[in-house]
Amino acid sequence: MEEGKVVYYIDEGRIYSGQVTDVEKSGEEFVFSIDSYGDCSGQHRISSAQIGITVFLSKEEAESAVGGEQESYREEST
């Protein structure tokens, strides 16, 4: 995973997009943040194990995970 890559994530049944930041590798696994994912208390660290479950590399994969509901997609401005 490279910093700056746009990914799509599901939060409360809705699809959002954001850029990958702060990638840290640990053997075969890695953790990262998404610039639009988090709250006032700071960014959440996401495990690479979440790719394909709650974080997706394409909008189409994310839509498929939530049942193809395109109206649930919201592009975050960066």
Secondary structure, 3 states (H helix, E strand, C coil): CCCCCEEEEEECCEEEEEEEEEEEEECCEEEEEECCCEECCEECCEEHHHECCCEECCHHHHHHHCCCCHHHEECCCC
